[in-house]
Amino acid sequence: MNANEANLVRAVRWPVTLITVGGLFALNNFTDYSFGQTWPVLLIVFGFLSLLGRTAGSAPAGVPPGPGAGGRR
């Protein structure tokens, strides 16, 4: 991912988290599912966002390092 994609991942992290929490509270209020049954969804969302953040910060696979990146002199 490039810098723009990394910034996008950082920009959507908290809105996605808030939407997820809101959805879980809506499930708590309007269905038979309680927050105690649905909280693992938060772990899944946090893990997914963490994976996106890590892949956004790393170089794509298969790209060789640039000149002067630790080679012989």
Biopython code that builds the backbone (N, CA, C, O; Angstrom):
import numpy as np
from Bio.PDB.StructureBuilder import StructureBuilder

atoms = [
    (1, "MET", "N", (0.842, -1.180, 0.000)),
    (1, "MET", "CA", (0.000, 0.000, 0.000)),
    (1, "MET", "C", (0.882, 1.237, 0.000)),
    (1, "MET", "O", (1.989, 1.229, 0.539)),
    (2, "ASN", "N", (0.388, 2.269, -0.597)),
    (2, "ASN", "CA", (1.157, 3.505, -0.588)),
    (2, "ASN", "C", (0.731, 4.377, 0.589)),
    (2, "ASN", "O", (-0.100, 3.976, 1.404)),
    (3, "ALA", "N", (1.307, 5.568, 0.668)),
    (3, "ALA", "CA", (1.045, 6.458, 1.811)),
    (3, "ALA", "C", (-0.418, 6.894, 1.868)),
    (3, "ALA", "O", (-0.978, 7.049, 2.953)),
    (4, "ASN", "N", (-1.037, 7.091, 0.705)),
    (4, "ASN", "CA", (-2.443, 7.504, 0.701)),
    (4, "ASN", "C", (-3.347, 6.412, 1.267)),
    (4, "ASN", "O", (-4.287, 6.697, 2.009)),
    (5, "GLU", "N", (-3.055, 5.158, 0.910)),
    (5, "GLU", "CA", (-3.854, 4.059, 1.439)),
    (5, "GLU", "C", (-3.629, 3.890, 2.938)),
    (5, "GLU", "O", (-4.564, 3.560, 3.668)),
    (6, "ALA", "N", (-2.409, 4.111, 3.402)),
    (6, "ALA", "CA", (-2.126, 4.023, 4.830)),
    (6, "ALA", "C", (-2.886, 5.110, 5.588)),
    (6, "ALA", "O", (-3.426, 4.857, 6.665)),
    (7, "ASN", "N", (-2.926, 6.308, 5.032)),
    (7, "ASN", "CA", (-3.680, 7.394, 5.660)),
    (7, "ASN", "C", (-5.171, 7.082, 5.673)),
    (7, "ASN", "O", (-5.863, 7.417, 6.634)),
    (8, "LEU", "N", (-5.672, 6.447, 4.620)),
    (8, "LEU", "CA", (-7.086, 6.085, 4.567)),
    (8, "LEU", "C", (-7.421, 5.074, 5.660)),
    (8, "LEU", "O", (-8.455, 5.187, 6.318)),
    (9, "VAL", "N", (-6.555, 4.096, 5.852)),
    (9, "VAL", "CA", (-6.781, 3.089, 6.900)),
    (9, "VAL", "C", (-6.822, 3.769, 8.262)),
    (9, "VAL", "O", (-7.691, 3.467, 9.081)),
    (10, "ARG", "N", (-5.885, 4.688, 8.511)),
    (10, "ARG", "CA", (-5.882, 5.404, 9.793)),
    (10, "ARG", "C", (-7.117, 6.288, 9.943)),
    (10, "ARG", "O", (-7.633, 6.453, 11.049)),
    (11, "ALA", "N", (-7.587, 6.851, 8.846)),
    (11, "ALA", "CA", (-8.736, 7.764, 8.909)),
    (11, "ALA", "C", (-10.042, 7.029, 9.195)),
    (11, "ALA", "O", (-10.942, 7.602, 9.810)),
    (12, "VAL", "N", (-10.165, 5.782, 8.766)),
    (12, "VAL", "CA", (-11.433, 5.077, 8.958)),
    (12, "VAL", "C", (-11.444, 4.190, 10.194)),
    (12, "VAL", "O", (-12.471, 3.588, 10.509)),
    (13, "ARG", "N", (-10.320, 4.098, 10.901)),
    (13, "ARG", "CA", (-10.254, 3.193, 12.054)),
    (13, "ARG", "C", (-11.310, 3.516, 13.110)),
    (13, "ARG", "O", (-12.072, 2.631, 13.498)),
    (14, "TRP", "N", (-11.371, 4.745, 13.577)),
    (14, "TRP", "CA", (-12.325, 5.084, 14.644)),
    (14, "TRP", "C", (-13.769, 5.149, 14.160)),
    (14, "TRP", "O", (-14.658, 4.709, 14.889)),
    (15, "PRO", "N", (-14.051, 5.677, 12.962)),
    (15, "PRO", "CA", (-15.446, 5.610, 12.502)),
    (15, "PRO", "C", (-15.963, 4.173, 12.381)),
    (15, "PRO", "O", (-17.109, 3.900, 12.736)),
    (16, "VAL", "N", (-15.135, 3.259, 11.888)),
    (16, "VAL", "CA", (-15.557, 1.862, 11.785)),
    (16, "VAL", "C", (-15.787, 1.284, 13.176)),
    (16, "VAL", "O", (-16.739, 0.532, 13.384)),
    (17, "THR", "N", (-14.935, 1.624, 14.116)),
    (17, "THR", "CA", (-15.103, 1.141, 15.490)),
    (17, "THR", "C", (-16.401, 1.663, 16.095)),
    (17, "THR", "O", (-17.144, 0.902, 16.714)),
    (18, "LEU", "N", (-16.680, 2.947, 15.923)),
    (18, "LEU", "CA", (-17.907, 3.521, 16.481)),
    (18, "LEU", "C", (-19.155, 2.938, 15.829)),
    (18, "LEU", "O", (-20.151, 2.695, 16.510)),
    (19, "ILE", "N", (-19.112, 2.713, 14.524)),
    (19, "ILE", "CA", (-20.254, 2.110, 13.839)),
    (19, "ILE", "C", (-20.474, 0.688, 14.346)),
    (19, "ILE", "O", (-21.615, 0.263, 14.525)),
    (20, "THR", "N", (-19.400, -0.040, 14.578)),
    (20, "THR", "CA", (-19.517, -1.407, 15.091)),
    (20, "THR", "C", (-20.119, -1.423, 16.489)),
    (20, "THR", "O", (-21.014, -2.217, 16.779)),
    (21, "VAL", "N", (-19.624, -0.545, 17.353)),
    (21, "VAL", "CA", (-20.169, -0.471, 18.714)),
    (21, "VAL", "C", (-21.646, -0.068, 18.673)),
    (21, "VAL", "O", (-22.465, -0.633, 19.399)),
    (22, "GLY", "N", (-21.981, 0.891, 17.840)),
    (22, "GLY", "CA", (-23.384, 1.297, 17.702)),
    (22, "GLY", "C", (-24.259, 0.166, 17.211)),
    (22, "GLY", "O", (-25.383, -0.011, 17.681)),
    (23, "GLY", "N", (-23.738, -0.606, 16.255)),
    (23, "GLY", "CA", (-24.504, -1.751, 15.760)),
    (23, "GLY", "C", (-24.710, -2.801, 16.832)),
    (23, "GLY", "O", (-25.780, -3.401, 16.928)),
    (24, "LEU", "N", (-23.679, -3.021, 17.640)),
    (24, "LEU", "CA", (-23.815, -4.001, 18.720)),
    (24, "LEU", "C", (-24.811, -3.539, 19.779)),
    (24, "LEU", "O", (-25.573, -4.350, 20.306)),
    (25, "PHE", "N", (-24.814, -2.263, 20.093)),
    (25, "PHE", "CA", (-25.806, -1.751, 21.052)),
    (25, "PHE", "C", (-27.207, -1.781, 20.461)),
    (25, "PHE", "O", (-28.176, -2.003, 21.187)),
    (26, "ALA", "N", (-27.331, -1.561, 19.156)),
    (26, "ALA", "CA", (-28.644, -1.680, 18.513)),
    (26, "ALA", "C", (-29.130, -3.130, 18.577)),
    (26, "ALA", "O", (-30.304, -3.383, 18.849)),
    (27, "LEU", "N", (-28.223, -4.081, 18.325)),
    (27, "LEU", "CA", (-28.605, -5.487, 18.473)),
    (27, "LEU", "C", (-29.043, -5.787, 19.895)),
    (27, "LEU", "O", (-29.982, -6.552, 20.115)),
    (28, "ASN", "N", (-28.362, -5.187, 20.857)),
    (28, "ASN", "CA", (-28.706, -5.384, 22.265)),
    (28, "ASN", "C", (-30.111, -4.881, 22.560)),
    (28, "ASN", "O", (-30.860, -5.516, 23.303)),
    (29, "ASN", "N", (-30.467, -3.743, 21.979)),
    (29, "ASN", "CA", (-31.758, -3.132, 22.288)),
    (29, "ASN", "C", (-32.925, -3.684, 21.475)),
    (29, "ASN", "O", (-34.051, -3.723, 21.970)),
    (30, "PHE", "N", (-32.678, -4.113, 20.236)),
    (30, "PHE", "CA", (-33.788, -4.451, 19.347)),
    (30, "PHE", "C", (-33.893, -5.928, 18.997)),
    (30, "PHE", "O", (-34.806, -6.317, 18.269)),
    (31, "THR", "N", (-32.995, -6.755, 19.489)),
    (31, "THR", "CA", (-33.064, -8.194, 19.231)),
    (31, "THR", "C", (-32.848, -8.947, 20.539)),
    (31, "THR", "O", (-32.703, -8.348, 21.604)),
    (32, "ASP", "N", (-32.830, -10.265, 20.433)),
    (32, "ASP", "CA", (-32.596, -11.096, 21.609)),
    (32, "ASP", "C", (-31.116, -11.250, 21.930)),
    (32, "ASP", "O", (-30.758, -11.838, 22.951)),
    (33, "TYR", "N", (-30.248, -10.720, 21.058)),
    (33, "TYR", "CA", (-28.807, -10.805, 21.307)),
    (33, "TYR", "C", (-28.393, -9.719, 22.291)),
    (33, "TYR", "O", (-28.728, -8.548, 22.116)),
    (34, "SER", "N", (-27.663, -10.116, 23.324)),
    (34, "SER", "CA", (-27.177, -9.132, 24.291)),
    (34, "SER", "C", (-25.739, -8.758, 23.948)),
    (34, "SER", "O", (-25.075, -9.445, 23.172)),
    (35, "PHE", "N", (-25.273, -7.673, 24.529)),
    (35, "PHE", "CA", (-23.901, -7.242, 24.290)),
    (35, "PHE", "C", (-22.920, -8.297, 24.771)),
    (35, "PHE", "O", (-21.833, -8.444, 24.211)),
    (36, "GLY", "N", (-23.301, -9.026, 25.804)),
    (36, "GLY", "CA", (-22.454, -10.100, 26.309)),
    (36, "GLY", "C", (-22.252, -11.231, 25.307)),
    (36, "GLY", "O", (-21.267, -11.964, 25.387)),
    (37, "GLN", "N", (-23.176, -11.374, 24.369)),
    (37, "GLN", "CA", (-23.046, -12.397, 23.339)),
    (37, "GLN", "C", (-22.330, -11.888, 22.094)),
    (37, "GLN", "O", (-21.776, -12.684, 21.337)),
    (38, "THR", "N", (-22.332, -10.587, 21.870)),
    (38, "THR", "CA", (-21.816, -10.047, 20.611)),
    (38, "THR", "C", (-20.485, -9.311, 20.744)),
    (38, "THR", "O", (-19.944, -8.858, 19.736)),
    (39, "TRP", "N", (-19.941, -9.177, 21.955)),
    (39, "TRP", "CA", (-18.700, -8.418, 22.107)),
    (39, "TRP", "C", (-17.523, -9.011, 21.340)),
    (39, "TRP", "O", (-16.616, -8.252, 20.998)),
    (40, "PRO", "N", (-17.467, -10.328, 21.040)),
    (40, "PRO", "CA", (-16.334, -10.818, 20.246)),
    (40, "PRO", "C", (-16.234, -10.173, 18.862)),
    (40, "PRO", "O", (-15.163, -10.183, 18.255)),
    (41, "VAL", "N", (-17.329, -9.618, 18.362)),
    (41, "VAL", "CA", (-17.284, -8.907, 17.084)),
    (41, "VAL", "C", (-16.312, -7.734, 17.180)),
    (41, "VAL", "O", (-15.627, -7.420, 16.207)),
    (42, "LEU", "N", (-16.243, -7.092, 18.330)),
    (42, "LEU", "CA", (-15.295, -5.992, 18.513)),
    (42, "LEU", "C", (-13.858, -6.483, 18.354)),
    (42, "LEU", "O", (-13.036, -5.806, 17.737)),
    (43, "LEU", "N", (-13.554, -7.651, 18.903)),
    (43, "LEU", "CA", (-12.207, -8.209, 18.752)),
    (43, "LEU", "C", (-11.891, -8.486, 17.284)),
    (43, "LEU", "O", (-10.774, -8.242, 16.828)),
    (44, "ILE", "N", (-12.870, -8.991, 16.554)),
    (44, "ILE", "CA", (-12.667, -9.275, 15.137)),
    (44, "ILE", "C", (-12.422, -7.986, 14.369)),
    (44, "ILE", "O", (-11.525, -7.931, 13.527)),
    (45, "VAL", "N", (-13.207, -6.947, 14.646)),
    (45, "VAL", "CA", (-13.035, -5.666, 13.952)),
    (45, "VAL", "C", (-11.693, -5.041, 14.309)),
    (45, "VAL", "O", (-10.998, -4.542, 13.424)),
    (46, "PHE", "N", (-11.313, -5.057, 15.584)),
    (46, "PHE", "CA", (-10.010, -4.511, 15.981)),
    (46, "PHE", "C", (-8.874, -5.270, 15.311)),
    (46, "PHE", "O", (-7.907, -4.664, 14.850)),
    (47, "GLY", "N", (-8.988, -6.584, 15.255)),
    (47, "GLY", "CA", (-7.961, -7.388, 14.598)),
    (47, "GLY", "C", (-7.866, -7.094, 13.119)),
    (47, "GLY", "O", (-6.766, -6.984, 12.577)),
    (48, "PHE", "N", (-9.005, -6.965, 12.455)),
    (48, "PHE", "CA", (-9.019, -6.648, 11.027)),
    (48, "PHE", "C", (-8.399, -5.284, 10.760)),
    (48, "PHE", "O", (-7.607, -5.131, 9.830)),
    (49, "LEU", "N", (-8.754, -4.302, 11.565)),
    (49, "LEU", "CA", (-8.185, -2.964, 11.389)),
    (49, "LEU", "C", (-6.694, -2.952, 11.694)),
    (49, "LEU", "O", (-5.933, -2.221, 11.060)),
    (50, "SER", "N", (-6.277, -3.754, 12.657)),
    (50, "SER", "CA", (-4.855, -3.851, 12.967)),
    (50, "SER", "C", (-4.084, -4.475, 11.799)),
    (50, "SER", "O", (-2.993, -4.020, 11.455)),
    (51, "LEU", "N", (-4.656, -5.510, 11.198)),
    (51, "LEU", "CA", (-4.018, -6.118, 10.025)),
    (51, "LEU", "C", (-3.928, -5.129, 8.870)),
    (51, "LEU", "O", (-2.901, -5.044, 8.198)),
    (52, "LEU", "N", (-4.996, -4.390, 8.643)),
    (52, "LEU", "CA", (-4.964, -3.382, 7.581)),
    (52, "LEU", "C", (-3.900, -2.333, 7.856)),
    (52, "LEU", "O", (-3.191, -1.910, 6.943)),
    (53, "GLY", "N", (-3.786, -1.913, 9.111)),
    (53, "GLY", "CA", (-2.784, -0.914, 9.470)),
    (53, "GLY", "C", (-1.372, -1.424, 9.275)),
    (53, "GLY", "O", (-0.494, -0.667, 8.862)),
    (54, "ARG", "N", (-1.137, -2.696, 9.565)),
    (54, "ARG", "CA", (0.202, -3.260, 9.393)),
    (54, "ARG", "C", (0.560, -3.419, 7.932)),
    (54, "ARG", "O", (1.700, -3.169, 7.541)),
    (55, "THR", "N", (-0.403, -3.835, 7.116)),
    (55, "THR", "CA", (-0.107, -3.989, 5.697)),
    (55, "THR", "C", (0.025, -2.637, 5.023)),
    (55, "THR", "O", (0.714, -2.519, 4.010)),
    (56, "ALA", "N", (-0.619, -1.622, 5.563)),
    (56, "ALA", "CA", (-0.516, -0.281, 4.988)),
    (56, "ALA", "C", (0.852, 0.313, 5.251)),
    (56, "ALA", "O", (1.332, 1.129, 4.464)),
    (57, "GLY", "N", (1.487, -0.078, 6.338)),
    (57, "GLY", "CA", (2.770, 0.497, 6.690)),
    (57, "GLY", "C", (3.967, -0.238, 6.121)),
    (57, "GLY", "O", (5.095, 0.236, 6.250)),
    (58, "SER", "N", (3.747, -1.395, 5.490)),
    (58, "SER", "CA", (4.865, -2.170, 4.977)),
    (58, "SER", "C", (4.964, -2.046, 3.467)),
    (58, "SER", "O", (3.997, -1.697, 2.790)),
    (59, "ALA", "N", (6.145, -2.336, 2.957)),
    (59, "ALA", "CA", (6.362, -2.306, 1.517)),
    (59, "ALA", "C", (5.712, -3.535, 0.889)),
    (59, "ALA", "O", (5.639, -4.583, 1.529)),
    (60, "PRO", "N", (5.246, -3.426, -0.331)),
    (60, "PRO", "CA", (4.651, -4.578, -1.000)),
    (60, "PRO", "C", (5.672, -5.699, -1.176)),
    (60, "PRO", "O", (6.865, -5.442, -1.336)),
    (61, "ALA", "N", (5.201, -6.925, -1.145)),
    (61, "ALA", "CA", (6.097, -8.069, -1.281)),
    (61, "ALA", "C", (6.684, -8.108, -2.682)),
    (61, "ALA", "O", (6.015, -7.779, -3.661)),
    (62, "GLY", "N", (7.935, -8.512, -2.762)),
    (62, "GLY", "CA", (8.570, -8.651, -4.051)),
    (62, "GLY", "C", (9.252, -7.406, -4.570)),
    (62, "GLY", "O", (9.851, -7.440, -5.644)),
    (63, "VAL", "N", (9.179, -6.320, -3.850)),
    (63, "VAL", "CA", (9.829, -5.089, -4.282)),
    (63, "VAL", "C", (11.235, -5.067, -3.697)),
    (63, "VAL", "O", (11.387, -5.082, -2.476)),
    (64, "PRO", "N", (12.257, -5.032, -4.531)),
    (64, "PRO", "CA", (13.624, -5.019, -3.999)),
    (64, "PRO", "C", (13.930, -3.688, -3.323)),
    (64, "PRO", "O", (13.338, -2.667, -3.672)),
    (65, "PRO", "N", (14.847, -3.690, -2.362)),
    (65, "PRO", "CA", (15.213, -2.436, -1.711)),
    (65, "PRO", "C", (15.884, -1.493, -2.702)),
    (65, "PRO", "O", (16.487, -1.930, -3.682)),
    (66, "GLY", "N", (15.774, -0.240, -2.444)),
    (66, "GLY", "CA", (16.343, 0.776, -3.324)),
    (66, "GLY", "C", (17.859, 0.817, -3.206)),
    (66, "GLY", "O", (18.446, 0.120, -2.379)),
    (67, "PRO", "N", (18.485, 1.639, -4.039)),
    (67, "PRO", "CA", (19.950, 1.747, -3.995)),
    (67, "PRO", "C", (20.424, 2.274, -2.641)),
    (67, "PRO", "O", (19.808, 3.161, -2.050)),
    (68, "GLY", "N", (21.525, 1.710, -2.169)),
    (68, "GLY", "CA", (22.083, 2.152, -0.905)),
    (68, "GLY", "C", (21.349, 1.642, 0.297)),
    (68, "GLY", "O", (21.469, 2.216, 1.380)),
    (69, "ALA", "N", (20.585, 0.571, 0.143)),
    (69, "ALA", "CA", (19.784, 0.052, 1.251)),
    (69, "ALA", "C", (20.500, -1.080, 1.980)),
    (69, "ALA", "O", (19.865, -2.065, 2.357)),
    (70, "GLY", "N", (21.798, -0.961, 2.183)),
    (70, "GLY", "CA", (22.510, -1.948, 2.960)),
    (70, "GLY", "C", (23.367, -2.895, 2.137)),
    (70, "GLY", "O", (23.779, -3.941, 2.639)),
    (71, "GLY", "N", (23.639, -2.560, 0.910)),
    (71, "GLY", "CA", (24.480, -3.409, 0.066)),
    (71, "GLY", "C", (25.959, -3.134, 0.305)),
    (71, "GLY", "O", (26.331, -2.385, 1.208)),
    (72, "ARG", "N", (26.805, -3.762, -0.534)),
    (72, "ARG", "CA", (28.255, -3.555, -0.424)),
    (72, "ARG", "C", (28.632, -2.175, -0.941)),
    (72, "ARG", "O", (27.926, -1.594, -1.765)),
    (73, "ARG", "N", (29.755, -1.657, -0.446)),
    (73, "ARG", "CA", (30.222, -0.342, -0.887)),
    (73, "ARG", "C", (31.324, -0.481, -1.869)),
    (73, "ARG", "O", (31.847, 0.522, -2.355)),
]
sb = StructureBuilder()
sb.init_structure("model")
sb.init_model(0)
sb.init_chain("A")
sb.init_seg("    ")
for serial, (resi, resn, name, xyz) in enumerate(atoms, 1):
    if name == "N":
        sb.init_residue(resn, " ", resi, " ")
    sb.init_atom(name, np.array(xyz, "f"), 0.0, 1.0, " ", f" {name:<3s}", serial, name[0])
structure = sb.get_structure()
